[in-house]
Amino acid sequence: MLSEILEQRWSCRAFRPGAVPEQTLRDVLELAQRTPSWCNTQPWHVHLLSPDATARFATSLTAHVQSSAPSPDLPMPAEYVGVYRDRRRESGFALYASLGIARDDLEARGRQMLRNFAFFGAPQVAVVTTDRSQGVYGAIDCGGYVTNLLNAAHAHGVATVPQAAVAMYSGHVREVLGIGDDRLVVCAVGLGFADEEDPVNRFRTSRASLDEAVTFVE
């Protein structure tokens, strides 16, 4: 049921070796393709990398990140303030605690940060782009697409991790994958099967209460 999927899905940060079967990926992508969009434009396009391509991309991207400044296509948040800062810190502290990384261990935190660009060991990765000319609405539609992709994958037993960090280096992503200037890099999604023994996969984020997130207007 959808309610169970929404309650159970989580972001995987340690994967087992081994590719997801092609038919499973096709089934997941077919479901995600049902995502509604502004005027039915369906602005998303996905580059789905094989395990070999993912490994090459991870090596290239990690090296690039260590020697280059970010170059995102879409603006990153200017800052996190108030409750948004608090939620972000809570999530980050809980993640590092699950790995036994102290708050002041900047070296270990740096190593963990770089794992973003190796897709946390995911054997396959989907890079999601949008049509540049559709601007913010195209990006919003892609957000809906990514959400459906994550939930469809979970329903098929596939673990995922959505990664905006990859889009911070859009220029390199575009160069490696041959993406044209008419496309904007939105994010990447790592796909594979979870390593249930890794402590990082026992970490879960919290959710705000309904009263915090919803205003009911009479």
C-alpha positions in Angstrom: 0.0 0.0 0.0 1.1 3.6 -0.6 0.8 4.5 3.1 3.3 1.7 3.9 5.7 2.8 1.2 5.6 6.4 2.4 6.2 5.4 6.0 9.0 2.9 5.3 11.1 4.5 2.6 14.5 5.9 3.6 17.7 7.1 2.0 20.3 4.4 1.7 23.9 5.3 2.3 25.6 1.9 2.0 24.8 -0.5 -0.8 25.7 -4.2 -1.5 27.5 -5.0 -4.7 25.4 -6.2 -7.6 23.3 -4.5 -10.2 19.5 -4.1 -10.1 18.0 -6.3 -12.8 17.2 -4.3 -15.9 13.5 -5.4 -15.9 13.1 -4.2 -12.4 14.6 -0.8 -13.3 12.3 -0.6 -16.3 9.3 -1.3 -14.2 10.3 1.4 -11.7 10.9 3.9 -14.4 7.6 3.1 -16.1 5.8 3.9 -12.9 7.7 7.2 -12.4 6.8 8.1 -15.9 3.2 8.5 -14.7 4.2 11.6 -12.7 1.9 14.6 -13.4 3.5 17.7 -14.8 2.7 21.3 -15.8 0.7 21.2 -19.0 1.8 17.5 -19.3 5.2 18.7 -20.6 7.1 15.9 -18.7 10.3 18.0 -18.7 12.5 15.3 -17.0 15.1 13.2 -18.8 17.1 10.5 -17.1 20.6 9.3 -17.8 20.7 5.8 -16.2 24.3 4.6 -15.7 25.3 0.9 -15.6 27.6 -0.3 -12.8 30.7 0.2 -15.0 29.6 3.7 -16.0 28.7 4.6 -12.4 32.1 3.5 -11.2 33.9 5.7 -13.8 31.6 8.6 -13.1 32.2 8.3 -9.3 36.0 8.4 -9.8 35.8 11.3 -12.1 33.3 13.3 -10.1 35.1 12.8 -6.8 38.4 14.0 -8.3 36.7 17.0 -9.8 35.0 18.0 -6.5 38.4 17.9 -4.7 39.9 20.4 -7.2 37.1 22.6 -8.4 34.5 25.1 -7.1 30.8 24.3 -7.3 29.0 25.2 -10.5 25.3 24.4 -10.1 22.7 25.0 -12.8 20.0 25.7 -10.2 20.7 28.1 -7.3 21.5 26.4 -4.0 19.7 27.6 -0.8 21.1 31.0 0.3 21.0 29.9 3.9 19.1 27.8 6.4 17.4 29.8 9.2 15.1 29.0 12.1 13.4 25.6 12.1 15.0 24.7 8.7 18.4 25.1 10.2 17.4 23.1 13.2 16.0 20.2 11.1 19.2 20.2 8.9 21.4 20.1 12.0 19.4 17.3 13.6 19.6 15.2 10.5 23.4 15.8 10.1 24.2 15.1 13.7 22.1 11.9 13.7 23.9 10.8 10.5 27.4 11.3 11.9 26.4 9.7 15.2 25.3 6.6 13.4 28.8 6.3 12.0 30.5 7.2 15.3 31.9 10.5 13.8 32.4 13.2 16.5 31.1 16.7 15.7 34.6 18.1 15.8 36.2 15.4 13.7 36.4 17.5 10.5 38.6 15.0 8.7 36.1 12.1 9.1 33.2 14.4 8.2 35.1 15.4 5.1 35.6 11.8 4.0 31.9 11.1 4.6 30.9 14.1 2.6 33.0 12.9 -0.4 31.0 9.6 -0.3 28.1 11.7 -1.8 30.1 11.8 -5.1 30.7 8.1 -5.1 26.9 7.6 -4.7 27.6 5.9 -1.3 28.6 2.8 -3.3 25.4 2.5 -5.2 26.0 0.2 -8.3 23.7 2.3 -10.5 22.8 6.0 -10.7 20.1 8.0 -12.4 20.9 11.6 -13.3 17.8 13.7 -13.7 17.8 16.8 -15.8 15.1 19.3 -16.8 14.4 21.4 -19.9 16.1 24.8 -19.3 13.4 26.8 -21.0 10.8 25.7 -18.4 12.6 27.2 -15.5 11.4 26.7 -12.0 8.2 24.8 -13.1 10.3 22.3 -14.9 12.4 21.8 -11.8 9.3 21.4 -9.7 7.9 18.8 -12.0 11.2 16.9 -11.8 10.9 17.0 -8.0 7.6 15.2 -8.4 9.2 12.7 -10.8 12.1 12.0 -8.3 9.6 11.4 -5.5 7.7 8.8 -7.5 10.9 7.2 -8.7 12.0 6.8 -5.0 8.7 5.3 -3.9 8.4 3.1 -6.9 11.9 1.7 -6.3 11.1 1.0 -2.7 7.9 -0.8 -3.7 10.2 -3.1 -5.9 12.7 -3.7 -3.1 15.3 -1.3 -4.5 17.1 1.0 -2.1 17.7 4.6 -3.2 19.4 7.9 -2.2 18.5 11.2 -3.8 21.5 13.5 -4.1 21.3 17.2 -4.8 25.1 17.4 -4.0 25.9 16.0 -7.4 24.0 18.9 -9.1 26.4 21.3 -7.4 28.9 20.3 -10.1 26.6 20.5 -13.0 29.3 21.5 -15.5 31.3 18.3 -14.9 28.2 16.2 -14.9 27.2 17.7 -18.3 30.6 17.2 -19.7 31.0 13.5 -18.7 27.4 12.5 -19.8 27.3 14.6 -22.9 24.3 16.7 -21.7 23.5 19.7 -23.8 23.2 23.3 -22.6 19.4 23.1 -23.1 19.2 20.9 -20.0 19.7 21.7 -16.3 21.0 19.1 -13.9 18.5 18.7 -11.1 19.9 15.8 -9.0 21.1 12.2 -9.0 19.6 9.1 -7.5 21.7 6.2 -6.4 20.0 2.8 -6.9 20.9 -0.7 -5.6 20.3 -3.1 -2.7 20.9 -1.9 0.8 23.7 -3.2 3.0 21.5 -3.9 6.1 24.6 -4.6 8.2 26.1 -1.1 7.8 25.2 1.1 10.8 24.6 4.1 8.6 21.5 2.4 7.3 19.9 2.4 10.7 19.7 6.1 10.7 16.3 7.7 10.0 15.2 11.3 9.7 12.3 12.7 11.6 9.2 14.5 10.2 7.5 17.7 11.4 4.0 17.3 12.8 0.9 18.0 10.8 0.3 21.1 12.9 3.7 22.5 12.0 3.3 21.8 8.3 -0.3 22.5 7.5 -2.6 25.6 8.1 -6.3 24.7 7.9 -8.3 27.6 6.6 -12.1 27.6 7.4 
